[in-house]
């Protein structure tokens, strides 16, 4: 099981550490507003998966899961 920092995923291309496949890029971020009405970026809908351990990105090639750390 691997993990990756949320800030890193939102700001730079992310490649699978196992097979090198491209997993996510910042262009896929979604903008939304937090409780204070401030615009924040989050991981694009449909890219983020969820299981009992938390939210994760999945490598499309080797299916490695990268859990998001805040
Ligand atoms: Zn991979």
PDB file of the backbone (N, CA, C, O) and the ligand in Angstrom, with CONECT records:
HET     ZN  A 101       1
ATOM      1  N   UNK A   1       0.850  -1.194   0.000  1.00  0.00           N
ATOM      2  CA  UNK A   1       0.000   0.000   0.000  1.00  0.00           C
ATOM      3  C   UNK A   1       0.883   1.241   0.000  1.00  0.00           C
ATOM      4  O   UNK A   1       1.825   1.355   0.785  1.00  0.00           O
ATOM      5  N   UNK A   2       0.558   2.168  -0.897  1.00  0.00           N
ATOM      6  CA  UNK A   2       1.328   3.398  -1.031  1.00  0.00           C
ATOM      7  C   UNK A   2       0.463   4.593  -0.671  1.00  0.00           C
ATOM      8  O   UNK A   2      -0.764   4.501  -0.631  1.00  0.00           O
ATOM      9  N   UNK A   3       1.114   5.706  -0.413  1.00  0.00           N
ATOM     10  CA  UNK A   3       0.357   6.919  -0.157  1.00  0.00           C
ATOM     11  C   UNK A   3       1.057   8.087  -0.838  1.00  0.00           C
ATOM     12  O   UNK A   3       2.239   8.023  -1.176  1.00  0.00           O
ATOM     13  N   UNK A   4       0.290   9.154  -1.026  1.00  0.00           N
ATOM     14  CA  UNK A   4       0.833  10.338  -1.684  1.00  0.00           C
ATOM     15  C   UNK A   4       0.181  11.564  -1.052  1.00  0.00           C
ATOM     16  O   UNK A   4      -0.989  11.525  -0.672  1.00  0.00           O
ATOM     17  N   UNK A   5       0.940  12.647  -0.942  1.00  0.00           N
ATOM     18  CA  UNK A   5       0.411  13.865  -0.335  1.00  0.00           C
ATOM     19  C   UNK A   5      -0.561  14.582  -1.250  1.00  0.00           C
ATOM     20  O   UNK A   5      -0.342  14.691  -2.456  1.00  0.00           O
ATOM     21  N   UNK A   6      -1.641  15.069  -0.654  1.00  0.00           N
ATOM     22  CA  UNK A   6      -2.660  15.763  -1.443  1.00  0.00           C
ATOM     23  C   UNK A   6      -2.073  16.981  -2.167  1.00  0.00           C
ATOM     24  O   UNK A   6      -2.344  17.186  -3.350  1.00  0.00           O
ATOM     25  N   UNK A   7      -1.274  17.785  -1.467  1.00  0.00           N
ATOM     26  CA  UNK A   7      -0.706  18.995  -2.072  1.00  0.00           C
ATOM     27  C   UNK A   7       0.146  18.654  -3.291  1.00  0.00           C
ATOM     28  O   UNK A   7       0.153  19.390  -4.278  1.00  0.00           O
ATOM     29  N   UNK A   8       0.864  17.536  -3.215  1.00  0.00           N
ATOM     30  CA  UNK A   8       1.707  17.123  -4.331  1.00  0.00           C
ATOM     31  C   UNK A   8       0.859  16.743  -5.550  1.00  0.00           C
ATOM     32  O   UNK A   8       1.149  17.151  -6.675  1.00  0.00           O
ATOM     33  N   UNK A   9      -0.182  15.964  -5.305  1.00  0.00           N
ATOM     34  CA  UNK A   9      -1.043  15.510  -6.396  1.00  0.00           C
ATOM     35  C   UNK A   9      -1.734  16.689  -7.085  1.00  0.00           C
ATOM     36  O   UNK A   9      -1.919  16.682  -8.302  1.00  0.00           O
ATOM     37  N   UNK A  10      -2.114  17.700  -6.300  1.00  0.00           N
ATOM     38  CA  UNK A  10      -2.829  18.848  -6.858  1.00  0.00           C
ATOM     39  C   UNK A  10      -1.924  19.779  -7.648  1.00  0.00           C
ATOM     40  O   UNK A  10      -2.405  20.582  -8.448  1.00  0.00           O
ATOM     41  N   UNK A  11      -0.623  19.680  -7.432  1.00  0.00           N
ATOM     42  CA  UNK A  11       0.276  20.679  -8.023  1.00  0.00           C
ATOM     43  C   UNK A  11       1.224  20.138  -9.075  1.00  0.00           C
ATOM     44  O   UNK A  11       1.813  20.926  -9.815  1.00  0.00           O
ATOM     45  N   UNK A  12       1.397  18.830  -9.175  1.00  0.00           N
ATOM     46  CA  UNK A  12       2.318  18.317 -10.184  1.00  0.00           C
ATOM     47  C   UNK A  12       1.855  16.973 -10.734  1.00  0.00           C
ATOM     48  O   UNK A  12       1.070  16.264 -10.103  1.00  0.00           O
ATOM     49  N   UNK A  13       2.350  16.639 -11.911  1.00  0.00           N
ATOM     50  CA  UNK A  13       2.023  15.350 -12.503  1.00  0.00           C
ATOM     51  C   UNK A  13       2.436  14.230 -11.567  1.00  0.00           C
ATOM     52  O   UNK A  13       3.487  14.278 -10.928  1.00  0.00           O
ATOM     53  N   UNK A  14       1.598  13.239 -11.504  1.00  0.00           N
ATOM     54  CA  UNK A  14       1.879  12.121 -10.612  1.00  0.00           C
ATOM     55  C   UNK A  14       1.978  10.833 -11.419  1.00  0.00           C
ATOM     56  O   UNK A  14       1.065  10.463 -12.157  1.00  0.00           O
ATOM     57  N   UNK A  15       3.104  10.171 -11.258  1.00  0.00           N
ATOM     58  CA  UNK A  15       3.337   8.917 -11.967  1.00  0.00           C
ATOM     59  C   UNK A  15       3.409   7.769 -10.970  1.00  0.00           C
ATOM     60  O   UNK A  15       3.859   7.941  -9.837  1.00  0.00           O
ATOM     61  N   UNK A  16       2.968   6.614 -11.399  1.00  0.00           N
ATOM     62  CA  UNK A  16       2.994   5.429 -10.552  1.00  0.00           C
ATOM     63  C   UNK A  16       4.427   5.097 -10.142  1.00  0.00           C
ATOM     64  O   UNK A  16       5.323   5.034 -10.984  1.00  0.00           O
ATOM     65  N   UNK A  17       4.636   4.887  -8.843  1.00  0.00           N
ATOM     66  CA  UNK A  17       5.993   4.579  -8.399  1.00  0.00           C
ATOM     67  C   UNK A  17       6.374   3.131  -8.695  1.00  0.00           C
ATOM     68  O   UNK A  17       7.546   2.766  -8.602  1.00  0.00           O
ATOM     69  N   UNK A  18       5.402   2.315  -9.047  1.00  0.00           N
ATOM     70  CA  UNK A  18       5.710   0.920  -9.362  1.00  0.00           C
ATOM     71  C   UNK A  18       6.041   0.721 -10.831  1.00  0.00           C
ATOM     72  O   UNK A  18       7.066   0.129 -11.170  1.00  0.00           O
ATOM     73  N   UNK A  19       5.160   1.223 -11.711  1.00  0.00           N
ATOM     74  CA  UNK A  19       5.345   0.912 -13.131  1.00  0.00           C
ATOM     75  C   UNK A  19       5.637   2.144 -13.983  1.00  0.00           C
ATOM     76  O   UNK A  19       5.941   2.012 -15.169  1.00  0.00           O
ATOM     77  N   UNK A  20       5.549   3.353 -13.391  1.00  0.00           N
ATOM     78  CA  UNK A  20       5.882   4.559 -14.139  1.00  0.00           C
ATOM     79  C   UNK A  20       4.749   5.118 -14.968  1.00  0.00           C
ATOM     80  O   UNK A  20       4.918   6.146 -15.623  1.00  0.00           O
ATOM     81  N   UNK A  21       3.601   4.470 -14.958  1.00  0.00           N
ATOM     82  CA  UNK A  21       2.447   4.942 -15.712  1.00  0.00           C
ATOM     83  C   UNK A  21       1.970   6.289 -15.167  1.00  0.00           C
ATOM     84  O   UNK A  21       2.022   6.534 -13.962  1.00  0.00           O
ATOM     85  N   UNK A  22       1.503   7.166 -16.074  1.00  0.00           N
ATOM     86  CA  UNK A  22       0.951   8.436 -15.651  1.00  0.00           C
ATOM     87  C   UNK A  22      -0.396   8.186 -14.971  1.00  0.00           C
ATOM     88  O   UNK A  22      -1.248   7.481 -15.511  1.00  0.00           O
ATOM     89  N   UNK A  23      -0.578   8.761 -13.798  1.00  0.00           N
ATOM     90  CA  UNK A  23      -1.799   8.511 -13.026  1.00  0.00           C
ATOM     91  C   UNK A  23      -2.701   9.741 -12.943  1.00  0.00           C
ATOM     92  O   UNK A  23      -3.919   9.631 -13.085  1.00  0.00           O
ATOM     93  N   UNK A  24      -2.107  10.908 -12.713  1.00  0.00           N
ATOM     94  CA  UNK A  24      -2.937  12.095 -12.497  1.00  0.00           C
ATOM     95  C   UNK A  24      -2.144  13.346 -12.825  1.00  0.00           C
ATOM     96  O   UNK A  24      -0.929  13.384 -12.631  1.00  0.00           O
ATOM     97  N   UNK A  25      -2.840  14.391 -13.330  1.00  0.00           N
ATOM     98  CA  UNK A  25      -2.175  15.673 -13.558  1.00  0.00           C
ATOM     99  C   UNK A  25      -3.059  16.797 -13.023  1.00  0.00           C
ATOM    100  O   UNK A  25      -4.273  16.627 -12.918  1.00  0.00           O
ATOM    101  N   UNK A  26      -2.464  17.943 -12.683  1.00  0.00           N
ATOM    102  CA  UNK A  26      -3.213  19.049 -12.071  1.00  0.00           C
ATOM    103  C   UNK A  26      -4.334  19.592 -12.962  1.00  0.00           C
ATOM    104  O   UNK A  26      -5.286  20.183 -12.452  1.00  0.00           O
ATOM    105  N   UNK A  27      -4.240  19.402 -14.286  1.00  0.00           N
ATOM    106  CA  UNK A  27      -5.307  19.866 -15.174  1.00  0.00           C
ATOM    107  C   UNK A  27      -6.632  19.172 -14.872  1.00  0.00           C
ATOM    108  O   UNK A  27      -7.692  19.651 -15.274  1.00  0.00           O
ATOM    109  N   UNK A  28      -6.574  18.069 -14.180  1.00  0.00           N
ATOM    110  CA  UNK A  28      -7.794  17.326 -13.843  1.00  0.00           C
ATOM    111  C   UNK A  28      -8.412  17.813 -12.530  1.00  0.00           C
ATOM    112  O   UNK A  28      -9.466  17.327 -12.121  1.00  0.00           O
ATOM    113  N   UNK A  29      -7.760  18.766 -11.874  1.00  0.00           N
ATOM    114  CA  UNK A  29      -8.316  19.297 -10.626  1.00  0.00           C
ATOM    115  C   UNK A  29      -9.663  19.957 -10.857  1.00  0.00           C
ATOM    116  O   UNK A  29      -9.950  20.464 -11.941  1.00  0.00           O
ATOM    117  N   UNK A  30     -10.474  19.940  -9.825  1.00  0.00           N
ATOM    118  CA  UNK A  30     -11.734  20.675  -9.840  1.00  0.00           C
ATOM    119  C   UNK A  30     -11.642  21.817  -8.854  1.00  0.00           C
ATOM    120  O   UNK A  30     -11.034  21.698  -7.791  1.00  0.00           O
ATOM    121  N   UNK A  31     -12.255  22.920  -9.226  1.00  0.00           N
ATOM    122  CA  UNK A  31     -12.311  24.039  -8.287  1.00  0.00           C
ATOM    123  C   UNK A  31     -13.651  23.994  -7.545  1.00  0.00           C
ATOM    124  O   UNK A  31     -14.702  23.748  -8.137  1.00  0.00           O
ATOM    125  N   UNK A  32     -13.583  24.234  -6.256  1.00  0.00           N
ATOM    126  CA  UNK A  32     -14.819  24.325  -5.500  1.00  0.00           C
ATOM    127  C   UNK A  32     -14.620  25.351  -4.393  1.00  0.00           C
ATOM    128  O   UNK A  32     -13.517  25.864  -4.203  1.00  0.00           O
ATOM    129  N   UNK A  33     -15.681  25.643  -3.673  1.00  0.00           N
ATOM    130  CA  UNK A  33     -15.590  26.638  -2.606  1.00  0.00           C
ATOM    131  C   UNK A  33     -15.730  25.956  -1.249  1.00  0.00           C
ATOM    132  O   UNK A  33     -16.568  25.077  -1.047  1.00  0.00           O
ATOM    133  N   UNK A  34     -14.878  26.397  -0.331  1.00  0.00           N
ATOM    134  CA  UNK A  34     -14.964  25.824   1.013  1.00  0.00           C
ATOM    135  C   UNK A  34     -16.013  26.568   1.827  1.00  0.00           C
ATOM    136  O   UNK A  34     -16.731  27.415   1.295  1.00  0.00           O
ATOM    137  N   UNK A  35     -16.102  26.258   3.098  1.00  0.00           N
ATOM    138  CA  UNK A  35     -17.149  26.838   3.961  1.00  0.00           C
ATOM    139  C   UNK A  35     -17.061  28.355   4.040  1.00  0.00           C
ATOM    140  O   UNK A  35     -18.068  29.038   4.230  1.00  0.00           O
ATOM    141  N   UNK A  36     -15.840  28.876   3.892  1.00  0.00           N
ATOM    142  CA  UNK A  36     -15.670  30.335   3.941  1.00  0.00           C
ATOM    143  C   UNK A  36     -15.885  30.997   2.573  1.00  0.00           C
ATOM    144  O   UNK A  36     -15.722  32.210   2.438  1.00  0.00           O
ATOM    145  N   UNK A  37     -16.240  30.222   1.588  1.00  0.00           N
ATOM    146  CA  UNK A  37     -16.449  30.779   0.257  1.00  0.00           C
ATOM    147  C   UNK A  37     -15.171  30.967  -0.527  1.00  0.00           C
ATOM    148  O   UNK A  37     -15.185  31.539  -1.616  1.00  0.00           O
ATOM    149  N   UNK A  38     -14.069  30.489   0.018  1.00  0.00           N
ATOM    150  CA  UNK A  38     -12.781  30.594  -0.654  1.00  0.00           C
ATOM    151  C   UNK A  38     -12.659  29.499  -1.710  1.00  0.00           C
ATOM    152  O   UNK A  38     -13.080  28.362  -1.502  1.00  0.00           O
ATOM    153  N   UNK A  39     -12.071  29.872  -2.850  1.00  0.00           N
ATOM    154  CA  UNK A  39     -11.928  28.877  -3.904  1.00  0.00           C
ATOM    155  C   UNK A  39     -10.744  27.947  -3.597  1.00  0.00           C
ATOM    156  O   UNK A  39      -9.625  28.394  -3.348  1.00  0.00           O
ATOM    157  N   UNK A  40     -11.026  26.672  -3.623  1.00  0.00           N
ATOM    158  CA  UNK A  40      -9.971  25.692  -3.375  1.00  0.00           C
ATOM    159  C   UNK A  40      -9.988  24.649  -4.489  1.00  0.00           C
ATOM    160  O   UNK A  40     -10.998  24.459  -5.167  1.00  0.00           O
ATOM    161  N   UNK A  41      -8.859  23.985  -4.662  1.00  0.00           N
ATOM    162  CA  UNK A  41      -8.777  22.937  -5.669  1.00  0.00           C
ATOM    163  C   UNK A  41      -8.857  21.581  -4.991  1.00  0.00           C
ATOM    164  O   UNK A  41      -8.366  21.376  -3.880  1.00  0.00           O
ATOM    165  N   UNK A  42      -9.491  20.670  -5.699  1.00  0.00           N
ATOM    166  CA  UNK A  42      -9.522  19.301  -5.187  1.00  0.00           C
ATOM    167  C   UNK A  42      -9.353  18.340  -6.354  1.00  0.00           C
ATOM    168  O   UNK A  42      -9.409  18.730  -7.520  1.00  0.00           O
ATOM    169  N   UNK A  43      -9.149  17.103  -6.019  1.00  0.00           N
ATOM    170  CA  UNK A  43      -8.951  16.094  -7.052  1.00  0.00           C
ATOM    171  C   UNK A  43     -10.236  15.899  -7.842  1.00  0.00           C
ATOM    172  O   UNK A  43     -11.324  15.821  -7.271  1.00  0.00           O
ATOM    173  N   UNK A  44     -10.102  15.820  -9.145  1.00  0.00           N
ATOM    174  CA  UNK A  44     -11.250  15.736 -10.026  1.00  0.00           C
ATOM    175  C   UNK A  44     -12.162  14.562  -9.716  1.00  0.00           C
ATOM    176  O   UNK A  44     -11.714  13.463  -9.388  1.00  0.00           O
ATOM    177  N   UNK A  45     -13.450  14.829  -9.829  1.00  0.00           N
ATOM    178  CA  UNK A  45     -14.439  13.790  -9.565  1.00  0.00           C
ATOM    179  C   UNK A  45     -14.269  12.648 -10.566  1.00  0.00           C
ATOM    180  O   UNK A  45     -13.994  12.882 -11.743  1.00  0.00           O
ATOM    181  N   UNK A  46     -14.430  11.449 -10.104  1.00  0.00           N
ATOM    182  CA  UNK A  46     -14.266  10.311 -10.998  1.00  0.00           C
ATOM    183  C   UNK A  46     -12.858   9.752 -10.966  1.00  0.00           C
ATOM    184  O   UNK A  46     -12.632   8.609 -11.365  1.00  0.00           O
ATOM    185  N   UNK A  47     -11.894  10.560 -10.488  1.00  0.00           N
ATOM    186  CA  UNK A  47     -10.508  10.092 -10.397  1.00  0.00           C
ATOM    187  C   UNK A  47     -10.231   9.488  -9.034  1.00  0.00           C
ATOM    188  O   UNK A  47      -9.359   8.636  -8.867  1.00  0.00           O
ATOM    189  N   UNK A  48     -11.003   9.960  -8.065  1.00  0.00           N
ATOM    190  CA  UNK A  48     -10.778   9.546  -6.687  1.00  0.00           C
ATOM    191  C   UNK A  48     -11.671   8.352  -6.355  1.00  0.00           C
ATOM    192  O   UNK A  48     -12.879   8.378  -6.588  1.00  0.00           O
ATOM    193  N   UNK A  49     -11.064   7.328  -5.818  1.00  0.00           N
ATOM    194  CA  UNK A  49     -11.812   6.141  -5.417  1.00  0.00           C
ATOM    195  C   UNK A  49     -11.811   6.038  -3.899  1.00  0.00           C
ATOM    196  O   UNK A  49     -11.023   6.697  -3.220  1.00  0.00           O
ATOM    197  N   UNK A  50     -12.678   5.226  -3.390  1.00  0.00           N
ATOM    198  CA  UNK A  50     -12.787   5.118  -1.938  1.00  0.00           C
ATOM    199  C   UNK A  50     -12.933   3.664  -1.528  1.00  0.00           C
ATOM    200  O   UNK A  50     -13.691   2.908  -2.134  1.00  0.00           O
ATOM    201  N   UNK A  51     -12.198   3.282  -0.493  1.00  0.00           N
ATOM    202  CA  UNK A  51     -12.447   1.992   0.125  1.00  0.00           C
ATOM    203  C   UNK A  51     -12.417   2.167   1.634  1.00  0.00           C
ATOM    204  O   UNK A  51     -12.429   3.295   2.127  1.00  0.00           O
ATOM    205  N   UNK A  52     -12.378   1.070   2.368  1.00  0.00           N
ATOM    206  CA  UNK A  52     -12.480   1.179   3.824  1.00  0.00           C
ATOM    207  C   UNK A  52     -11.278   1.889   4.448  1.00  0.00           C
ATOM    208  O   UNK A  52     -11.358   2.363   5.581  1.00  0.00           O
ATOM    209  N   UNK A  53     -10.157   1.965   3.708  1.00  0.00           N
ATOM    210  CA  UNK A  53      -8.960   2.612   4.258  1.00  0.00           C
ATOM    211  C   UNK A  53      -8.893   4.093   3.929  1.00  0.00           C
ATOM    212  O   UNK A  53      -8.105   4.825   4.527  1.00  0.00           O
ATOM    213  N   UNK A  54      -9.707   4.541   2.991  1.00  0.00           N
ATOM    214  CA  UNK A  54      -9.695   5.965   2.667  1.00  0.00           C
ATOM    215  C   UNK A  54      -9.811   6.212   1.177  1.00  0.00           C
ATOM    216  O   UNK A  54     -10.204   5.330   0.414  1.00  0.00           O
ATOM    217  N   UNK A  55      -9.460   7.440   0.769  1.00  0.00           N
ATOM    218  CA  UNK A  55      -9.558   7.820  -0.632  1.00  0.00           C
ATOM    219  C   UNK A  55      -8.222   7.572  -1.320  1.00  0.00           C
ATOM    220  O   UNK A  55      -7.152   7.758  -0.740  1.00  0.00           O
ATOM    221  N   UNK A  56      -8.320   7.147  -2.572  1.00  0.00           N
ATOM    222  CA  UNK A  56      -7.076   6.823  -3.269  1.00  0.00           C
ATOM    223  C   UNK A  56      -7.194   7.053  -4.769  1.00  0.00           C
ATOM    224  O   UNK A  56      -8.286   7.078  -5.337  1.00  0.00           O
ATOM    225  N   UNK A  57      -6.023   7.222  -5.390  1.00  0.00           N
ATOM    226  CA  UNK A  57      -5.906   7.228  -6.835  1.00  0.00           C
ATOM    227  C   UNK A  57      -5.404   5.842  -7.233  1.00  0.00           C
ATOM    228  O   UNK A  57      -4.615   5.228  -6.514  1.00  0.00           O
ATOM    229  N   UNK A  58      -5.865   5.359  -8.378  1.00  0.00           N
ATOM    230  CA  UNK A  58      -5.452   4.038  -8.811  1.00  0.00           C
ATOM    231  C   UNK A  58      -4.673   4.123 -10.115  1.00  0.00           C
ATOM    232  O   UNK A  58      -5.077   4.814 -11.050  1.00  0.00           O
ATOM    233  N   UNK A  59      -3.560   3.417 -10.163  1.00  0.00           N
ATOM    234  CA  UNK A  59      -2.792   3.350 -11.402  1.00  0.00           C
ATOM    235  C   UNK A  59      -3.606   2.585 -12.444  1.00  0.00           C
ATOM    236  O   UNK A  59      -4.044   1.464 -12.183  1.00  0.00           O
ATOM    237  N   UNK A  60      -3.812   3.180 -13.626  1.00  0.00           N
ATOM    238  CA  UNK A  60      -4.613   2.494 -14.655  1.00  0.00           C
ATOM    239  C   UNK A  60      -3.910   1.271 -15.216  1.00  0.00           C
ATOM    240  O   UNK A  60      -4.549   0.421 -15.837  1.00  0.00           O
ATOM    241  N   UNK A  61      -2.622   1.172 -15.010  1.00  0.00           N
ATOM    242  CA  UNK A  61      -1.860   0.063 -15.583  1.00  0.00           C
ATOM    243  C   UNK A  61      -1.716  -1.111 -14.614  1.00  0.00           C
ATOM    244  O   UNK A  61      -2.142  -2.225 -14.920  1.00  0.00           O
ATOM    245  N   UNK A  62      -1.121  -0.867 -13.459  1.00  0.00           N
ATOM    246  CA  UNK A  62      -0.852  -1.981 -12.539  1.00  0.00           C
ATOM    247  C   UNK A  62      -1.825  -2.039 -11.365  1.00  0.00           C
ATOM    248  O   UNK A  62      -1.730  -2.931 -10.522  1.00  0.00           O
ATOM    249  N   UNK A  63      -2.768  -1.081 -11.309  1.00  0.00           N
ATOM    250  CA  UNK A  63      -3.824  -1.066 -10.293  1.00  0.00           C
ATOM    251  C   UNK A  63      -3.316  -0.808  -8.867  1.00  0.00           C
ATOM    252  O   UNK A  63      -4.030  -1.039  -7.891  1.00  0.00           O
ATOM    253  N   UNK A  64      -2.081  -0.328  -8.766  1.00  0.00           N
ATOM    254  CA  UNK A  64      -1.584   0.071  -7.451  1.00  0.00           C
ATOM    255  C   UNK A  64      -2.462   1.197  -6.912  1.00  0.00           C
ATOM    256  O   UNK A  64      -2.901   2.067  -7.663  1.00  0.00           O
ATOM    257  N   UNK A  65      -2.714   1.170  -5.602  1.00  0.00           N
ATOM    258  CA  UNK A  65      -3.525   2.212  -4.992  1.00  0.00           C
ATOM    259  C   UNK A  65      -2.636   3.176  -4.220  1.00  0.00           C
ATOM    260  O   UNK A  65      -1.758   2.768  -3.460  1.00  0.00           O
ATOM    261  N   UNK A  66      -2.887   4.475  -4.433  1.00  0.00           N
ATOM    262  CA  UNK A  66      -2.141   5.516  -3.733  1.00  0.00           C
ATOM    263  C   UNK A  66      -3.102   6.294  -2.855  1.00  0.00           C
ATOM    264  O   UNK A  66      -3.900   7.098  -3.337  1.00  0.00           O
ATOM    265  N   UNK A  67      -3.013   6.045  -1.582  1.00  0.00           N
ATOM    266  CA  UNK A  67      -3.930   6.704  -0.659  1.00  0.00           C
ATOM    267  C   UNK A  67      -3.522   8.149  -0.446  1.00  0.00           C
ATOM    268  O   UNK A  67      -2.341   8.467  -0.315  1.00  0.00           O
ATOM    269  N   UNK A  68      -4.527   9.020  -0.415  1.00  0.00           N
ATOM    270  CA  UNK A  68      -4.293  10.451  -0.299  1.00  0.00           C
ATOM    271  C   UNK A  68      -4.064  10.825   1.166  1.00  0.00           C
ATOM    272  O   UNK A  68      -4.870  10.518   2.044  1.00  0.00           O
ATOM    273  N   UNK A  69      -2.946  11.494   1.393  1.00  0.00           N
ATOM    274  CA  UNK A  69      -2.668  12.021   2.728  1.00  0.00           C
ATOM    275  C   UNK A  69      -2.875  13.523   2.711  1.00  0.00           C
ATOM    276  O   UNK A  69      -2.348  14.223   1.847  1.00  0.00           O
ATOM    277  N   UNK A  70      -3.650  14.016   3.676  1.00  0.00           N
ATOM    278  CA  UNK A  70      -3.901  15.464   3.742  1.00  0.00           C
ATOM    279  C   UNK A  70      -2.641  16.200   4.179  1.00  0.00           C
ATOM    280  O   UNK A  70      -2.651  17.426   4.294  1.00  0.00           O
TER     281      UNK A  70
HETATM  282 ZN    ZN A 101       1.408   1.342 -11.944  1.00  0.00          ZN
END
